Amino acid sequence: MDGRPLPGRAPLQYVLLHKLRGYLTTRRDPAGRPVVLDLLPPAARIVYPVGRLDFDAEGLLLLTNDGELANRLLHPRYEIPRVYEVEVRGRVDSADLPRWRRGAVLPDGPAVPKRVSRLSVGPRSTRLSVTFAEGRYREVKRYCTALGHPVERLKRVQFGPLRLGNLAPGAHRALTPAERAALDSLRGG
């Protein structure tokens, strides 16, 4: 209760990983498919993924053995923002953005983003920045598909105060002191 680790417990670890496409967000897979822990050195594999990123998605994934923090980050009540760069099939014009901001009705309830902006438009696809404050199952993909634009590529670039920045795909690093302090502030004291 004094803030020191209990004897025999591993010290708390916090790892920011740039998850690659083609990796499962789990500790192990009975079918033998690649998992995110395969991207870490064996000594660092005492951590657990906080939330999920689909097998074919990439980007920021926090791994930790701090269960209290993980629960806080994932609980919908705290509305921790998750920012995604999404490439969708087809053209999304400026005139379409109000409809995107209103959200879409999914079978498990409405999906209403906190923010949507257009990053670029190509001949066959559009890149968007989409922010949700919950992590429902495949929410971003289902939301985009419901609006008539299936996802071609999905990359999480921010989770709460953590940003992917220029961390190379497949690389990982420890959190900075400022990032740790920002996460600690989410604990509510």
PyRosetta script that sets phi, psi and omega in degrees:
from pyrosetta import init, pose_from_sequence

init()
pose = pose_from_sequence("MDGRPLPGRAPLQYVLLHKLRGYLTTRRDPAGRPVVLDLLPPAARIVYPVGRLDFDAEGLLLLTNDGELANRLLHPRYEIPRVYEVEVRGRVDSADLPRWRRGAVLPDGPAVPKRVSRLSVGPRSTRLSVTFAEGRYREVKRYCTALGHPVERLKRVQFGPLRLGNLAPGAHRALTPAERAALDSLRGG")
pose.set_psi(1, -2.5)
pose.set_omega(1, -178.3)
pose.set_phi(2, -100.9)
pose.set_psi(2, 12.3)
pose.set_omega(2, 177.6)
pose.set_phi(3, 88.5)
pose.set_psi(3, -5.4)
pose.set_omega(3, 178.3)
pose.set_phi(4, -90.8)
pose.set_psi(4, 146.2)
pose.set_omega(4, 178.4)
pose.set_phi(5, -61.6)
pose.set_psi(5, 148.0)
pose.set_omega(5, 175.6)
pose.set_phi(6, -70.2)
pose.set_psi(6, 147.0)
pose.set_omega(6, 178.1)
pose.set_phi(7, -58.6)
pose.set_psi(7, 138.1)
pose.set_omega(7, 177.8)
pose.set_phi(8, 83.8)
pose.set_psi(8, -8.3)
pose.set_omega(8, 177.8)
pose.set_phi(9, -92.7)
pose.set_psi(9, 143.8)
pose.set_omega(9, 177.5)
pose.set_phi(10, -66.6)
pose.set_psi(10, 143.6)
pose.set_omega(10, 176.2)
pose.set_phi(11, -63.5)
pose.set_psi(11, 151.4)
pose.set_omega(11, -179.2)
pose.set_phi(12, -67.2)
pose.set_psi(12, 133.0)
pose.set_omega(12, -178.8)
pose.set_phi(13, -121.2)
pose.set_psi(13, 145.7)
pose.set_omega(13, 179.3)
pose.set_phi(14, -138.2)
pose.set_psi(14, 118.4)
pose.set_omega(14, -176.1)
pose.set_phi(15, -125.7)
pose.set_psi(15, 131.2)
pose.set_omega(15, 173.3)
pose.set_phi(16, -101.0)
pose.set_psi(16, 122.8)
pose.set_omega(16, -176.0)
pose.set_phi(17, -118.5)
pose.set_psi(17, 139.3)
pose.set_omega(17, 169.2)
pose.set_phi(18, -93.6)
pose.set_psi(18, 92.0)
pose.set_omega(18, -177.6)
pose.set_phi(19, -62.6)
pose.set_psi(19, 136.4)
pose.set_omega(19, 175.1)
pose.set_phi(20, -87.7)
pose.set_psi(20, 154.3)
pose.set_omega(20, 168.8)
pose.set_phi(21, -64.5)
pose.set_psi(21, 147.7)
pose.set_omega(21, 178.7)
pose.set_phi(22, 88.9)
pose.set_psi(22, 12.3)
pose.set_omega(22, 176.2)
pose.set_phi(23, -122.9)
pose.set_psi(23, 137.8)
pose.set_omega(23, 176.7)
pose.set_phi(24, -82.0)
pose.set_psi(24, 142.1)
pose.set_omega(24, 177.5)
pose.set_phi(25, -89.1)
pose.set_psi(25, 75.7)
pose.set_omega(25, 178.2)
pose.set_phi(26, -156.5)
pose.set_psi(26, 171.1)
pose.set_omega(26, -179.3)
pose.set_phi(27, -81.4)
pose.set_psi(27, -35.1)
pose.set_omega(27, 177.8)
pose.set_phi(28, -154.7)
pose.set_psi(28, 156.2)
pose.set_omega(28, -178.5)
pose.set_phi(29, -127.6)
pose.set_psi(29, 121.7)
pose.set_omega(29, 179.9)
pose.set_phi(30, -58.9)
pose.set_psi(30, -26.1)
pose.set_omega(30, -179.6)
pose.set_phi(31, -83.1)
pose.set_psi(31, -3.6)
pose.set_omega(31, 176.1)
pose.set_phi(32, 82.7)
pose.set_psi(32, 11.1)
pose.set_omega(32, 178.6)
pose.set_phi(33, -72.5)
pose.set_psi(33, 157.6)
pose.set_omega(33, 179.4)
pose.set_phi(34, -62.0)
pose.set_psi(34, 139.9)
pose.set_omega(34, 177.9)
pose.set_phi(35, -122.6)
pose.set_psi(35, 159.9)
pose.set_omega(35, -174.9)
pose.set_phi(36, -59.2)
pose.set_psi(36, -30.8)
pose.set_omega(36, 179.5)
pose.set_phi(37, -66.2)
pose.set_psi(37, -20.1)
pose.set_omega(37, 175.6)
pose.set_phi(38, -63.2)
pose.set_psi(38, -20.2)
pose.set_omega(38, -179.2)
pose.set_phi(39, -84.5)
pose.set_psi(39, -4.7)
pose.set_omega(39, -179.1)
pose.set_phi(40, -108.2)
pose.set_psi(40, 153.2)
pose.set_omega(40, 173.3)
pose.set_phi(41, -66.7)
pose.set_psi(41, 151.6)
pose.set_omega(41, -176.5)
pose.set_phi(42, -51.8)
pose.set_psi(42, -38.6)
pose.set_omega(42, -177.7)
pose.set_phi(43, -66.7)
pose.set_psi(43, -20.4)
pose.set_omega(43, -177.7)
pose.set_phi(44, -94.5)
pose.set_psi(44, 3.7)
pose.set_omega(44, -172.9)
pose.set_phi(45, -85.8)
pose.set_psi(45, 29.9)
pose.set_omega(45, 176.4)
pose.set_phi(46, -93.4)
pose.set_psi(46, 6.3)
pose.set_omega(46, -175.4)
pose.set_phi(47, -103.8)
pose.set_psi(47, 165.5)
pose.set_omega(47, 179.7)
pose.set_phi(48, -125.9)
pose.set_psi(48, 146.6)
pose.set_omega(48, 176.0)
pose.set_phi(49, -67.7)
pose.set_psi(49, 140.4)
pose.set_omega(49, 175.5)
pose.set_phi(50, -96.2)
pose.set_psi(50, 103.9)
pose.set_omega(50, -177.1)
pose.set_phi(51, 82.4)
pose.set_psi(51, -165.6)
pose.set_omega(51, -174.5)
pose.set_phi(52, -132.0)
pose.set_psi(52, 152.4)
pose.set_omega(52, 163.2)
pose.set_phi(53, -131.3)
pose.set_psi(53, 134.0)
pose.set_omega(53, -178.0)
pose.set_phi(54, -56.1)
pose.set_psi(54, 157.9)
pose.set_omega(54, 179.0)
pose.set_phi(55, -52.2)
pose.set_psi(55, -42.0)
pose.set_omega(55, -177.0)
pose.set_phi(56, -95.1)
pose.set_psi(56, 11.4)
pose.set_omega(56, 176.3)
pose.set_phi(57, -102.0)
pose.set_psi(57, 163.0)
pose.set_omega(57, 179.5)
pose.set_phi(58, -135.6)
pose.set_psi(58, 173.7)
pose.set_omega(58, 172.1)
pose.set_phi(59, 118.5)
pose.set_psi(59, -160.0)
pose.set_omega(59, -171.3)
pose.set_phi(60, -65.6)
pose.set_psi(60, 126.8)
pose.set_omega(60, 173.8)
pose.set_phi(61, -137.2)
pose.set_psi(61, 125.5)
pose.set_omega(61, 175.2)
pose.set_phi(62, -90.4)
pose.set_psi(62, 134.0)
pose.set_omega(62, 174.4)
pose.set_phi(63, -122.2)
pose.set_psi(63, 136.1)
pose.set_omega(63, -178.7)
pose.set_phi(64, -157.2)
pose.set_psi(64, 163.4)
pose.set_omega(64, 169.9)
pose.set_phi(65, -109.0)
pose.set_psi(65, 16.4)
pose.set_omega(65, 177.6)
pose.set_phi(66, -94.0)
pose.set_psi(66, 87.9)
pose.set_omega(66, -175.8)
pose.set_phi(67, -62.6)
pose.set_psi(67, -36.4)
pose.set_omega(67, 179.5)
pose.set_phi(68, -61.4)
pose.set_psi(68, -46.7)
pose.set_omega(68, 179.2)
pose.set_phi(69, -65.4)
pose.set_psi(69, -43.6)
pose.set_omega(69, 180.0)
pose.set_phi(70, -57.5)
pose.set_psi(70, -45.2)
pose.set_omega(70, 179.2)
pose.set_phi(71, -62.0)
pose.set_psi(71, -40.6)
pose.set_omega(71, 179.9)
pose.set_phi(72, -64.3)
pose.set_psi(72, -43.4)
pose.set_omega(72, -179.0)
pose.set_phi(73, -65.4)
pose.set_psi(73, -31.5)
pose.set_omega(73, -174.9)
pose.set_phi(74, -92.0)
pose.set_psi(74, -20.6)
pose.set_omega(74, -175.4)
pose.set_phi(75, -68.6)
pose.set_psi(75, 126.4)
pose.set_omega(75, -177.3)
pose.set_phi(76, -57.6)
pose.set_psi(76, -27.2)
pose.set_omega(76, -177.7)
pose.set_phi(77, -58.9)
pose.set_psi(77, -30.3)
pose.set_omega(77, -175.4)
pose.set_phi(78, -87.8)
pose.set_psi(78, -9.6)
pose.set_omega(78, 174.7)
pose.set_phi(79, 47.2)
pose.set_psi(79, 52.8)
pose.set_omega(79, 177.9)
pose.set_phi(80, -74.6)
pose.set_psi(80, 121.6)
pose.set_omega(80, -175.5)
pose.set_phi(81, -71.1)
pose.set_psi(81, 143.1)
pose.set_omega(81, 173.4)
pose.set_phi(82, -123.5)
pose.set_psi(82, 123.3)
pose.set_omega(82, -177.0)
pose.set_phi(83, -109.0)
pose.set_psi(83, 129.9)
pose.set_omega(83, -177.9)
pose.set_phi(84, -122.4)
pose.set_psi(84, 141.3)
pose.set_omega(84, 164.1)
pose.set_phi(85, -96.4)
pose.set_psi(85, 122.4)
pose.set_omega(85, -173.6)
pose.set_phi(86, -123.4)
pose.set_psi(86, 127.4)
pose.set_omega(86, 170.5)
pose.set_phi(87, -100.4)
pose.set_psi(87, 120.7)
pose.set_omega(87, -178.8)
pose.set_phi(88, -113.8)
pose.set_psi(88, 153.7)
pose.set_omega(88, 177.5)
pose.set_phi(89, -71.8)
pose.set_psi(89, 136.6)
pose.set_omega(89, 176.2)
pose.set_phi(90, 91.5)
pose.set_psi(90, 177.5)
pose.set_omega(90, -175.9)
pose.set_phi(91, -98.9)
pose.set_psi(91, 128.5)
pose.set_omega(91, 172.7)
pose.set_phi(92, -111.6)
pose.set_psi(92, 108.8)
pose.set_omega(92, -178.7)
pose.set_phi(93, -85.5)
pose.set_psi(93, 165.6)
pose.set_omega(93, 177.6)
pose.set_phi(94, -55.4)
pose.set_psi(94, -37.1)
pose.set_omega(94, -179.3)
pose.set_phi(95, -66.1)
pose.set_psi(95, -20.3)
pose.set_omega(95, 179.6)
pose.set_phi(96, -82.7)
pose.set_psi(96, -18.6)
pose.set_omega(96, -172.3)
pose.set_phi(97, -61.8)
pose.set_psi(97, -37.4)
pose.set_omega(97, 176.7)
pose.set_phi(98, -57.9)
pose.set_psi(98, -37.4)
pose.set_omega(98, 178.1)
pose.set_phi(99, -66.4)
pose.set_psi(99, -39.8)
pose.set_omega(99, 177.4)
pose.set_phi(100, -63.6)
pose.set_psi(100, -38.5)
pose.set_omega(100, -178.4)
pose.set_phi(101, -71.5)
pose.set_psi(101, -26.2)
pose.set_omega(101, 177.2)
pose.set_phi(102, -72.9)
pose.set_psi(102, -23.2)
pose.set_omega(102, 177.3)
pose.set_phi(103, 96.0)
pose.set_psi(103, -170.1)
pose.set_omega(103, -177.8)
pose.set_phi(104, -141.9)
pose.set_psi(104, 150.6)
pose.set_omega(104, 176.7)
pose.set_phi(105, -90.8)
pose.set_psi(105, 122.0)
pose.set_omega(105, 177.7)
pose.set_phi(106, -109.6)
pose.set_psi(106, 162.6)
pose.set_omega(106, -179.4)
pose.set_phi(107, -55.5)
pose.set_psi(107, -29.7)
pose.set_omega(107, -179.5)
pose.set_phi(108, -99.3)
pose.set_psi(108, 17.4)
pose.set_omega(108, 176.5)
pose.set_phi(109, 121.4)
pose.set_psi(109, 173.0)
pose.set_omega(109, -178.0)
pose.set_phi(110, -68.0)
pose.set_psi(110, 146.3)
pose.set_omega(110, 174.0)
pose.set_phi(111, -116.7)
pose.set_psi(111, 103.6)
pose.set_omega(111, -177.2)
pose.set_phi(112, -118.4)
pose.set_psi(112, 113.1)
pose.set_omega(112, -179.3)
pose.set_phi(113, -71.4)
pose.set_psi(113, 155.2)
pose.set_omega(113, 173.9)
pose.set_phi(114, -75.6)
pose.set_psi(114, -30.4)
pose.set_omega(114, -177.4)
pose.set_phi(115, -158.2)
pose.set_psi(115, 143.9)
pose.set_omega(115, 173.2)
pose.set_phi(116, -140.1)
pose.set_psi(116, 131.5)
pose.set_omega(116, 173.0)
pose.set_phi(117, -142.2)
pose.set_psi(117, 153.4)
pose.set_omega(117, -179.8)
pose.set_phi(118, -92.4)
pose.set_psi(118, 129.3)
pose.set_omega(118, 179.7)
pose.set_phi(119, -94.6)
pose.set_psi(119, -42.1)
pose.set_omega(119, 179.4)
pose.set_phi(120, -164.6)
pose.set_psi(120, 159.3)
pose.set_omega(120, 178.1)
pose.set_phi(121, -128.2)
pose.set_psi(121, 128.4)
pose.set_omega(121, 177.0)
pose.set_phi(122, -112.4)
pose.set_psi(122, -176.2)
pose.set_omega(122, -178.3)
pose.set_phi(123, -65.3)
pose.set_psi(123, -31.2)
pose.set_omega(123, -177.1)
pose.set_phi(124, -126.2)
pose.set_psi(124, 0.1)
pose.set_omega(124, -177.7)
pose.set_phi(125, -152.5)
pose.set_psi(125, 167.0)
pose.set_omega(125, 178.8)
pose.set_phi(126, -132.3)
pose.set_psi(126, 138.0)
pose.set_omega(126, 174.5)
pose.set_phi(127, -100.8)
pose.set_psi(127, 129.4)
pose.set_omega(127, -179.0)
pose.set_phi(128, -124.8)
pose.set_psi(128, 156.2)
pose.set_omega(128, 166.3)
pose.set_phi(129, -107.7)
pose.set_psi(129, 123.1)
pose.set_omega(129, -176.6)
pose.set_phi(130, -127.2)
pose.set_psi(130, 130.4)
pose.set_omega(130, 179.9)
pose.set_phi(131, -117.0)
pose.set_psi(131, 124.7)
pose.set_omega(131, 173.0)
pose.set_phi(132, -118.2)
pose.set_psi(132, 153.0)
pose.set_omega(132, -179.9)
pose.set_phi(133, -109.9)
pose.set_psi(133, 20.7)
pose.set_omega(133, 173.8)
pose.set_phi(134, -147.8)
pose.set_psi(134, 167.1)
pose.set_omega(134, -175.8)
pose.set_phi(135, -123.2)
pose.set_psi(135, 52.9)
pose.set_omega(135, -179.8)
pose.set_phi(136, -66.0)
pose.set_psi(136, 158.3)
pose.set_omega(136, -176.6)
pose.set_phi(137, -53.8)
pose.set_psi(137, 117.2)
pose.set_omega(137, 177.1)
pose.set_phi(138, 47.6)
pose.set_psi(138, 34.1)
pose.set_omega(138, -174.1)
pose.set_phi(139, -58.4)
pose.set_psi(139, -46.3)
pose.set_omega(139, -176.8)
pose.set_phi(140, -63.7)
pose.set_psi(140, -45.7)
pose.set_omega(140, -179.6)
pose.set_phi(141, -63.5)
pose.set_psi(141, -43.9)
pose.set_omega(141, -178.5)
pose.set_phi(142, -68.0)
pose.set_psi(142, -37.6)
pose.set_omega(142, 177.9)
pose.set_phi(143, -62.2)
pose.set_psi(143, -49.4)
pose.set_omega(143, -179.6)
pose.set_phi(144, -63.3)
pose.set_psi(144, -42.5)
pose.set_omega(144, 178.7)
pose.set_phi(145, -63.3)
pose.set_psi(145, -40.9)
pose.set_omega(145, 178.7)
pose.set_phi(146, -62.3)
pose.set_psi(146, -26.6)
pose.set_omega(146, 178.3)
pose.set_phi(147, -91.5)
pose.set_psi(147, 8.3)
pose.set_omega(147, 173.9)
pose.set_phi(148, 87.9)
pose.set_psi(148, 15.1)
pose.set_omega(148, -177.6)
pose.set_phi(149, -135.1)
pose.set_psi(149, 87.3)
pose.set_omega(149, -179.8)
pose.set_phi(150, -58.6)
pose.set_psi(150, 148.9)
pose.set_omega(150, -178.6)
pose.set_phi(151, -76.9)
pose.set_psi(151, 130.5)
pose.set_omega(151, 174.1)
pose.set_phi(152, -95.6)
pose.set_psi(152, -35.8)
pose.set_omega(152, -178.4)
pose.set_phi(153, -152.6)
pose.set_psi(153, 139.5)
pose.set_omega(153, -177.0)
pose.set_phi(154, -133.2)
pose.set_psi(154, 127.3)
pose.set_omega(154, -178.7)
pose.set_phi(155, -137.4)
pose.set_psi(155, 121.6)
pose.set_omega(155, 175.2)
pose.set_phi(156, -84.4)
pose.set_psi(156, 126.0)
pose.set_omega(156, -176.9)
pose.set_phi(157, -111.1)
pose.set_psi(157, -12.4)
pose.set_omega(157, 179.0)
pose.set_phi(158, -152.9)
pose.set_psi(158, 143.7)
pose.set_omega(158, 175.5)
pose.set_phi(159, -139.4)
pose.set_psi(159, 107.4)
pose.set_omega(159, -174.2)
pose.set_phi(160, 58.2)
pose.set_psi(160, -129.7)
pose.set_omega(160, -178.7)
pose.set_phi(161, -82.1)
pose.set_psi(161, -3.6)
pose.set_omega(161, -176.4)
pose.set_phi(162, -89.7)
pose.set_psi(162, 134.7)
pose.set_omega(162, 178.9)
pose.set_phi(163, -121.0)
pose.set_psi(163, 142.5)
pose.set_omega(163, 179.2)
pose.set_phi(164, -67.6)
pose.set_psi(164, -39.7)
pose.set_omega(164, -179.4)
pose.set_phi(165, 58.7)
pose.set_psi(165, -138.1)
pose.set_omega(165, -177.2)
pose.set_phi(166, -102.5)
pose.set_psi(166, 24.9)
pose.set_omega(166, 176.3)
pose.set_phi(167, -62.2)
pose.set_psi(167, 126.3)
pose.set_omega(167, -175.5)
pose.set_phi(168, -64.9)
pose.set_psi(168, 148.2)
pose.set_omega(168, 176.2)
pose.set_phi(169, -56.0)
pose.set_psi(169, 131.4)
pose.set_omega(169, -179.5)
pose.set_phi(170, 86.1)
pose.set_psi(170, -11.1)
pose.set_omega(170, -178.9)
pose.set_phi(171, -85.7)
pose.set_psi(171, 161.9)
pose.set_omega(171, 177.4)
pose.set_phi(172, -142.0)
pose.set_psi(172, 162.7)
pose.set_omega(172, 176.4)
pose.set_phi(173, -157.0)
pose.set_psi(173, 159.4)
pose.set_omega(173, 172.8)
pose.set_phi(174, -73.1)
pose.set_psi(174, 153.4)
pose.set_omega(174, 176.4)
pose.set_phi(175, -68.4)
pose.set_psi(175, 149.4)
pose.set_omega(175, 175.4)
pose.set_phi(176, -75.6)
pose.set_psi(176, 162.0)
pose.set_omega(176, 174.9)
pose.set_phi(177, -56.5)
pose.set_psi(177, -37.7)
pose.set_omega(177, 178.9)
pose.set_phi(178, -65.7)
pose.set_psi(178, -39.6)
pose.set_omega(178, 177.9)
pose.set_phi(179, -66.3)
pose.set_psi(179, -41.2)
pose.set_omega(179, 177.7)
pose.set_phi(180, -61.4)
pose.set_psi(180, -43.1)
pose.set_omega(180, 179.2)
pose.set_phi(181, -63.4)
pose.set_psi(181, -40.0)
pose.set_omega(181, 178.9)
pose.set_phi(182, -63.9)
pose.set_psi(182, -41.1)
pose.set_omega(182, 177.3)
pose.set_phi(183, -67.2)
pose.set_psi(183, -41.5)
pose.set_omega(183, 178.6)
pose.set_phi(184, -60.0)
pose.set_psi(184, -34.3)
pose.set_omega(184, 179.8)
pose.set_phi(185, -66.6)
pose.set_psi(185, -22.1)
pose.set_omega(185, 178.6)
pose.set_phi(186, -76.1)
pose.set_psi(186, -15.1)
pose.set_omega(186, -179.3)
pose.set_phi(187, -69.5)
pose.set_psi(187, -15.5)
pose.set_omega(187, 179.0)
pose.set_phi(188, 81.2)
pose.set_psi(188, 28.0)
pose.set_omega(188, 174.0)
pose.set_phi(189, 111.7)
pose.dump_pdb("model.pdb")
